[in-house]
Amino acid sequence: MIDFNQDKPTIYVTAEVKDAQGNPAQVQSFRWESSNPDLVTVAGQDGLTVVLQHGNRNSTGICQLSFIADADLGEGVVPLSRTEDVNVSAGQGATINFQVQ
């Protein structure tokens, strides 16, 4: 699980693609997806690193981040994917307000 606290508005996640023996491997094409963009937004990417931001600063919960790639370096397509839960939690208390009723 990836923990994403609202005190930190941006995090970076990097995909490490490996072959069956655990050695670094390449992919031909890939994309990142969030199952709930209102919670976590894929804000950009640089190579295999994705930039994640809070979709709505008032939302907390769990969504999924997926990395989908084509592992075949030739003409064909061999799908390879990984999905991980992202837990968006509230930030640390910083202020106190009183409400009169």
DSSP file (Angstrom, degrees, kcal/mol; ACC not computed):
  #  RESIDUE AA STRUCTURE BP1 BP2  ACC     N-H-->O    O-->H-N    N-H-->O    O-->H-N    TCO  KAPPA ALPHA  PHI   PSI    X-CA   Y-CA   Z-CA
    1    1 A M              0   0    0      0, 0.0     2,-0.6     0, 0.0    85,-0.2   0.000 360.0 360.0 360.0 141.3    0.0    0.0    0.0
    2    2 A I  E     -a   86   0A   0     83,-2.8    85,-3.0     2,-0.0     2,-0.5  -0.902 360.0-146.3 -99.8 123.2    1.1    3.5   -0.8
    3    3 A D  E     -a   87   0A   0     -2,-0.6     2,-0.5    83,-0.2    85,-0.2  -0.796  16.3-176.6 -93.4 130.8    0.4    6.0    2.0
    4    4 A F  E     -a   88   0A   0     83,-3.2    85,-1.6    -2,-0.5     2,-0.3  -0.905   7.5-163.2-131.6  99.7   -0.4    9.5    0.8
    5    5 A N  E >   -a   89   0A   0     -2,-0.5     3,-2.0    83,-0.2    85,-0.2  -0.642  24.8-128.7 -87.1 140.8   -1.0   12.0    3.6
    6    6 A Q  T 3  S+     0   0    0     83,-2.1    85,-0.1    -2,-0.3    -1,-0.1   0.643 104.0  73.2 -66.0 -13.2   -2.7   15.3    2.8
    7    7 A D  T 3  S+     0   0    0      1,-0.2    -1,-0.3    83,-0.2    83,-0.1   0.753  96.5  54.4 -68.2 -22.2    0.1   17.2    4.5
    8    8 A K  S <  S-     0   0    0     -3,-2.0    -1,-0.2     1,-0.1     0, 0.0  -0.909  72.8-169.5-113.8 102.6    2.2   16.3    1.4
    9    9 A P        +     0   0    0      0, 0.0    45,-1.0     0, 0.0     2,-0.4   0.677  69.7  37.6 -71.3 -17.2    0.3   17.5   -1.7
   10   10 A T  E     +D   53   0B   0     43,-0.2     2,-0.3     2,-0.0    43,-0.2  -0.997  60.9 176.8-137.0 136.5    2.5   15.7   -4.2
   11   11 A I  E     -D   52   0B   0     41,-2.1    41,-3.0    -2,-0.4     2,-0.4  -0.942  19.8-138.1-132.0 160.8    4.3   12.3   -4.2
   12   12 A Y  E     -D   51   0B   0     -2,-0.3     2,-0.4    39,-0.2    39,-0.2  -0.964  14.9-170.7-120.2 133.7    6.4   10.5   -6.8
   13   13 A V  E     -D   50   0B   0     37,-2.1    37,-3.2    -2,-0.4     2,-0.4  -0.989   6.1-159.0-126.1 132.6    6.1    6.8   -7.5
   14   14 A T  E     -D   49   0B   0     -2,-0.4     2,-0.4    35,-0.3    35,-0.2  -0.937  10.8-139.7-115.6 132.3    8.5    4.9   -9.8
   15   15 A A        -     0   0    0     33,-2.2     2,-0.7    -2,-0.4    33,-0.1  -0.757  11.0-158.6 -86.4 131.1    7.9    1.6  -11.5
   16   16 A E        -     0   0    0     -2,-0.4     2,-0.4     8,-0.0    -2,-0.0  -0.922   9.6-158.6-111.3 104.9   10.8   -0.9  -11.5
   17   17 A V        +     0   0    0     -2,-0.7     8,-2.6     8,-0.3     2,-0.3  -0.706  16.1 177.6 -88.1 129.6   10.3   -3.4  -14.3
   18   18 A K  B     -F   24   0C   0     -2,-0.4     2,-0.1     6,-0.3    -2,-0.0  -0.921  24.8-122.9-130.7 155.4   12.2   -6.6  -13.9
   19   19 A D    >   -     0   0    0      4,-2.8     3,-2.0    -2,-0.3     6,-0.1  -0.236  48.7 -83.3 -84.9-177.1   12.5   -9.9  -15.8
   20   20 A A  T 3  S+     0   0    0      1,-0.3    -1,-0.1     2,-0.1    -2,-0.0   0.729 130.9  52.7 -63.0 -22.5   11.7  -13.3  -14.4
   21   21 A Q  T 3  S-     0   0    0      2,-0.1    -1,-0.3     0, 0.0     0, 0.0   0.401 121.8-104.6 -92.9   2.5   15.2  -13.5  -12.9
   22   22 A G  S <  S+     0   0    0     -3,-2.0    -2,-0.1     1,-0.3     3,-0.1   0.593  76.0 136.5  87.2  11.3   14.9  -10.2  -11.1
   23   23 A N        -     0   0    0      1,-0.1    -4,-2.8     0, 0.0    -1,-0.3  -0.612  66.4 -88.1 -88.6 151.2   17.1   -8.2  -13.5
   24   24 A P  B     -F   18   0C   0      0, 0.0     2,-0.3     0, 0.0    -6,-0.3  -0.296  52.6-173.5 -55.9 139.2   16.1   -4.8  -14.8
   25   25 A A        -     0   0    0     -8,-2.6    -8,-0.3    -6,-0.1     2,-0.3  -0.906  16.7-126.1-134.6 161.7   13.9   -5.0  -17.9
   26   26 A Q        -     0   0    0     -2,-0.3     2,-0.3    45,-0.1    47,-0.1  -0.698  12.5-153.3-105.1 158.8   12.5   -2.6  -20.5
   27   27 A V        -     0   0    0     -2,-0.3    44,-0.2     1,-0.1     3,-0.1  -0.943  14.3-139.3-126.9 154.7    8.9   -2.0  -21.7
   28   28 A Q  S    S-     0   0    0     42,-2.9     2,-0.3    -2,-0.3    43,-0.1   0.912  81.5  -6.2 -81.4 -44.4    7.9   -0.7  -25.0
   29   29 A S  E     +B   70   0A   0     41,-0.6    41,-2.5     2,-0.0     2,-0.3  -0.978  67.5 172.8-147.9 157.8    5.0    1.5  -23.9
   30   30 A F  E     -B   69   0A   0     -2,-0.3     2,-0.3    39,-0.2    39,-0.2  -0.982  11.6-161.8-159.5 165.7    3.2    2.2  -20.6
   31   31 A R  E     -B   68   0A   0     37,-2.1    37,-2.6    -2,-0.3     2,-0.4  -0.983  14.7-135.6-151.1 156.9    0.6    4.3  -18.8
   32   32 A W  E     -B   67   0A   0     -2,-0.3     2,-0.3    35,-0.2    35,-0.2  -0.897  22.9-174.3-111.5 143.7   -0.5    5.1  -15.3
   33   33 A E  E     -B   66   0A   0     33,-2.2    33,-3.0    -2,-0.4     2,-0.4  -0.999  17.1-150.3-140.5 142.5   -4.1    5.2  -14.1
   34   34 A S  E     -B   65   0A   0     -2,-0.3    31,-0.2    31,-0.2     8,-0.1  -0.928  12.8-146.5-106.1 135.2   -5.9    6.2  -10.9
   35   35 A S  S    S+     0   0    0     29,-2.7    30,-0.1    -2,-0.4    -1,-0.1   0.695  96.5  29.6 -72.9 -17.0   -9.1    4.3  -10.2
   36   36 A N    >>  -     0   0    0     28,-0.3     4,-2.5     4,-0.2     3,-2.0  -0.703  62.5-178.8-144.4  87.4  -10.5    7.5   -8.5
   37   37 A P  T 34 S+     0   0    0      0, 0.0    -1,-0.1     0, 0.0    -2,-0.1   0.708  84.5  66.1 -62.1 -19.0   -9.1   10.8  -10.0
   38   38 A D  T 34 S+     0   0    0      1,-0.1    18,-0.4    17,-0.1    21,-0.2   0.748 114.2  31.1 -70.9 -21.2  -11.3   12.7   -7.4
   39   39 A L  T <4 S+     0   0    0     -3,-2.0    16,-1.9     1,-0.3    17,-0.4   0.850 136.3  13.5 -98.9 -51.2   -9.0   11.2   -4.7
   40   40 A V  E  <  -E   54   0B   0     -4,-2.5     2,-0.4    14,-0.3    -1,-0.3  -0.996  69.4-158.4-133.5 126.9   -5.7   10.8   -6.5
   41   41 A T  E     -E   53   0B   0     12,-3.4    12,-2.2    -2,-0.4     2,-1.0  -0.881  19.9-133.0-107.6 133.6   -4.8   12.5   -9.8
   42   42 A V  E     +E   52   0B   0     -2,-0.4    10,-0.2    10,-0.2     3,-0.1  -0.764  31.8 178.9 -79.5 104.0   -2.0   11.3  -12.1
   43   43 A A  E     -     0   0B   0      8,-2.7     2,-0.3    -2,-1.0    -1,-0.2   0.555  52.5 -44.8 -92.7  -9.1   -0.5   14.8  -12.7
   44   44 A G  E     -E   51   0B   0      7,-0.8     7,-3.4    -3,-0.1     2,-0.3  -0.890  50.7-129.5 161.2 170.7    2.3   13.9  -15.0
   45   45 A Q  E     -E   50   0B   0     -2,-0.3     2,-0.4     5,-0.3     5,-0.2  -0.996   5.8-162.2-149.0 153.4    5.1   11.4  -15.6
   46   46 A D  E >  S-E   49   0B   0      3,-2.9     3,-1.7    -2,-0.3     2,-0.3  -0.889  72.8 -53.0-134.7 100.0    8.9   11.4  -16.3
   47   47 A G  T 3  S-     0   0    0     -2,-0.4    -1,-0.0     1,-0.3     0, 0.0  -0.529 123.9 -15.5  65.5-129.7    9.9    8.1  -17.7
   48   48 A L  T 3  S+     0   0    0     -2,-0.3   -33,-2.2    -3,-0.1     2,-0.5   0.354 119.5  95.9 -88.2   6.0    8.8    5.4  -15.3
   49   49 A T  E <   -DE  14  46B   0     -3,-1.7    -3,-2.9   -35,-0.2     2,-0.3  -0.845  58.6-160.7-101.1 131.7    8.1    7.9  -12.5
   50   50 A V  E     -DE  13  45B   0    -37,-3.2   -37,-2.1    -2,-0.5     2,-0.6  -0.852  12.8-136.9-111.4 146.7    4.6    9.3  -12.0
   51   51 A V  E     -DE  12  44B   0     -7,-3.4    -8,-2.7    -2,-0.3    -7,-0.8  -0.910  22.8-165.6-101.3 121.7    3.6   12.5  -10.2
   52   52 A L  E     +DE  11  42B   0    -41,-3.0   -41,-2.1    -2,-0.6     2,-0.3  -0.895   8.7 177.8-110.5 138.6    0.5   12.0   -7.9
   53   53 A Q  E     -DE  10  41B   0    -12,-2.2   -12,-3.4    -2,-0.4     2,-0.3  -0.929  39.7 -90.5-132.5 159.0   -1.5   14.8   -6.4
   54   54 A H  E     - E   0  40B   0    -45,-1.0   -14,-0.3    -2,-0.3     3,-0.2  -0.520  28.3-155.8 -66.4 130.5   -4.6   15.0   -4.3
   55   55 A G  S    S+     0   0    0    -16,-1.9     2,-0.4     1,-0.3   -16,-0.3   0.910  86.5  11.7 -72.7 -43.2   -7.7   15.2   -6.5
   56   56 A N  S >  S-     0   0    0    -18,-0.4     3,-2.4   -17,-0.4    -1,-0.3  -0.959  71.5-146.6-137.8 115.4   -9.8   16.8   -3.8
   57   57 A R  T 3  S+     0   0    0     -2,-0.4    -1,-0.1     1,-0.3   -18,-0.0   0.674  98.6  54.0 -59.6 -18.5   -8.0   18.1   -0.8
   58   58 A N  T 3  S+     0   0    0     32,-0.1     2,-0.3     2,-0.0    -1,-0.3   0.457  91.4  94.8 -94.5  -0.8  -11.0   17.3    1.5
   59   59 A S    <   +     0   0    0     -3,-2.4     2,-0.3   -21,-0.2    -3,-0.1  -0.714  46.4 177.7 -97.5 141.1  -11.3   13.7    0.4
   60   60 A T        +     0   0    0     -2,-0.3     2,-0.3     2,-0.0    29,-0.2  -0.930  29.8  85.9-130.5 159.8   -9.8   10.7    2.2
   61   61 A G  E     - C   0  88A   0     27,-2.3    27,-3.3    -2,-0.3     2,-0.4  -0.950  69.2 -60.3 147.0-165.3  -10.0    7.0    1.4
   62   62 A I  E     + C   0  87A   0     -2,-0.3     2,-0.3    25,-0.2    25,-0.2  -0.956  45.0 160.9-121.9 134.8   -8.4    4.3   -0.7
   63   63 A C  E     - C   0  86A   0     23,-2.0    23,-3.3    -2,-0.4     2,-0.4  -0.808  35.6-104.6-135.6-178.6   -8.1    4.0   -4.5
   64   64 A Q  E     - C   0  85A   0     -2,-0.3   -29,-2.7    21,-0.2     2,-0.5  -0.916  16.1-155.7-117.0 139.3   -5.9    2.0   -6.8
   65   65 A L  E     -BC  34  84A   0     19,-3.0    19,-2.5    -2,-0.4     2,-0.4  -0.955  19.4-165.2-108.1 127.0   -2.9    3.1   -8.9
   66   66 A S  E     -BC  33  83A   0    -33,-3.0   -33,-2.2    -2,-0.5     2,-0.5  -0.919  16.2-162.8-119.1 142.0   -2.2    1.0  -11.9
   67   67 A F  E     -BC  32  82A   0     15,-2.6    15,-1.9    -2,-0.4     2,-0.5  -0.989  15.1-174.2-117.5 118.9    0.8    0.7  -14.2
   68   68 A I  E     +BC  31  81A   0    -37,-2.6   -37,-2.1    -2,-0.5     2,-0.3  -0.965  11.0 168.5-120.2 127.8    0.0   -1.0  -17.5
   69   69 A A  E     -BC  30  80A   0     11,-3.3    11,-2.3    -2,-0.5     2,-0.6  -0.886  39.1-122.4-137.1 163.6    2.8   -1.8  -19.9
   70   70 A D  E     -BC  29  79A   0    -41,-2.5   -42,-2.9    -2,-0.3   -41,-0.6  -0.945  23.3-173.2-105.2 109.2    3.7   -3.7  -23.1
   71   71 A A        +     0   0    0      7,-3.2     2,-0.5    -2,-0.6   -45,-0.1   0.632  58.3  94.5 -80.5 -14.5    6.5   -6.0  -22.2
   72   72 A D        -     0   0    0      6,-0.3   -44,-0.2     1,-0.1     6,-0.1  -0.688  58.4-163.3 -81.2 123.3    7.1   -7.1  -25.8
   73   73 A L  S    S+     0   0    0     -2,-0.5    -1,-0.1   -46,-0.1     2,-0.1   0.375  70.4  57.3 -88.3   5.8    9.9   -5.0  -27.4
   74   74 A G  S    S-     0   0    0      2,-0.1    -2,-0.1     0, 0.0   -46,-0.0  -0.039 113.8 -57.6-110.3-145.4    8.9   -6.1  -30.9
   75   75 A E  S    S+     0   0    0     -2,-0.1    -3,-0.0     2,-0.1    -2,-0.0   0.778 108.1  73.5 -74.0 -29.3    5.7   -5.9  -33.1
   76   76 A G  S    S-     0   0    0      1,-0.0     2,-0.4     2,-0.0    -2,-0.1  -0.063  77.6-119.3 -81.2-177.4    3.5   -7.9  -30.7
   77   77 A V        +     0   0    0     -6,-0.1    -7,-0.1    -4,-0.1    -4,-0.1  -0.991  23.0 178.4-127.9 125.1    1.9   -7.0  -27.4
   78   78 A V        -     0   0    0     -2,-0.4    -7,-3.2    -6,-0.1    -6,-0.3  -0.919  28.0-139.3-122.6 101.8    2.5   -8.7  -24.1
   79   79 A P  E     + C   0  70A   0      0, 0.0     2,-0.4     0, 0.0    -9,-0.2  -0.341  24.1 177.4 -67.7 140.1    0.5   -7.0  -21.4
   80   80 A L  E     + C   0  69A   0    -11,-2.3   -11,-3.3    -2,-0.1     2,-0.3  -0.989   9.5 166.7-139.8 129.3    2.2   -6.5  -18.0
   81   81 A S  E     - C   0  68A   0     -2,-0.4     2,-0.3   -13,-0.2   -13,-0.2  -0.971  21.0-167.6-146.2 159.5    0.5   -4.6  -15.2
   82   82 A R  E     - C   0  67A   0    -15,-1.9   -15,-2.6    -2,-0.3     2,-0.4  -0.985   7.6-164.6-145.0 136.9    0.6   -3.9  -11.5
   83   83 A T  E     - C   0  66A   0     -2,-0.3     2,-0.4   -17,-0.2   -17,-0.2  -0.986   8.2-177.1-125.5 136.1   -2.0   -2.3   -9.2
   84   84 A E  E     - C   0  65A   0    -19,-2.5   -19,-3.0    -2,-0.4     2,-0.2  -0.986  27.9-115.2-132.7 140.1   -1.4   -1.0   -5.8
   85   85 A D  E     - C   0  64A   0     -2,-0.4   -83,-2.8   -21,-0.2     2,-0.5  -0.502  23.5-154.1 -70.9 142.3   -3.7    0.5   -3.2
   86   86 A V  E     -aC   2  63A   0    -23,-3.3   -23,-2.0   -85,-0.2     2,-0.7  -0.985   3.8-156.6-118.7 119.7   -3.2    4.2   -2.4
   87   87 A N  E     -aC   3  62A   0    -85,-3.0   -83,-3.2    -2,-0.5     2,-0.7  -0.866   4.8-164.1 -99.3 112.3   -4.4    5.3    1.1
   88   88 A V  E     -aC   4  61A   0    -27,-3.3   -27,-2.3    -2,-0.7     2,-0.3  -0.870  16.2-177.5 -98.1 116.0   -5.1    9.0    1.3
   89   89 A S  E     -a    5   0A   0    -85,-1.6   -83,-2.1    -2,-0.7   -82,-0.1  -0.742  30.4 -92.0-114.2 161.2   -5.3   10.1    4.9
   90   90 A A        -     0   0    0     -2,-0.3   -83,-0.2   -85,-0.2    -1,-0.1  -0.286  46.6-107.1 -66.7 153.3   -6.1   13.4    6.6
   91   91 A G        -     0   0    0      1,-0.1    -1,-0.1   -85,-0.1     3,-0.1  -0.239  44.6 -78.3 -75.1 169.2   -3.2   15.7    7.5
   92   92 A Q        -     0   0    0      1,-0.1    -1,-0.1     2,-0.0     2,-0.0  -0.385  57.8 -92.3 -67.0 143.8   -1.9   16.3   11.0
   93   93 A G        +     0   0    0      1,-0.2    -1,-0.1    -3,-0.1     3,-0.1  -0.343  53.6 160.7 -58.0 134.4   -3.9   18.7   13.2
   94   94 A A        +     0   0    0      1,-0.3     2,-0.3    -3,-0.1    -1,-0.2   0.568  55.9  27.3-131.4 -22.5   -2.6   22.2   12.8
   95   95 A T        -     0   0    0      2,-0.0     2,-0.4     0, 0.0    -1,-0.3  -0.939  58.4-144.0-140.7 162.0   -5.4   24.6   14.0
   96   96 A I        -     0   0    0     -2,-0.3     2,-0.3    -3,-0.1    -3,-0.0  -0.998  16.4-174.3-128.9 132.0   -8.3   24.7   16.4
   97   97 A N        -     0   0    0     -2,-0.4     2,-0.4     2,-0.0    -2,-0.0  -0.922  15.3-140.5-120.3 149.7  -11.6   26.5   15.7
   98   98 A F        -     0   0    0     -2,-0.3     2,-0.5     2,-0.0    -2,-0.0  -0.886  10.8-158.4-106.0 141.6  -14.6   27.0   18.0
   99   99 A Q        -     0   0    0     -2,-0.4     2,-0.4     2,-0.0    -2,-0.0  -0.984   6.7-149.5-120.1 128.3  -18.1   26.8   16.7
  100  100 A V              0   0    0     -2,-0.5    -2,-0.0     1,-0.1     0, 0.0  -0.817 360.0 360.0 -96.7 132.9  -20.9   28.5   18.6
  101  101 A Q              0   0    0     -2,-0.4    -1,-0.1     0, 0.0    -2,-0.0   0.380 360.0 360.0-119.2 360.0  -24.3   26.8   18.3
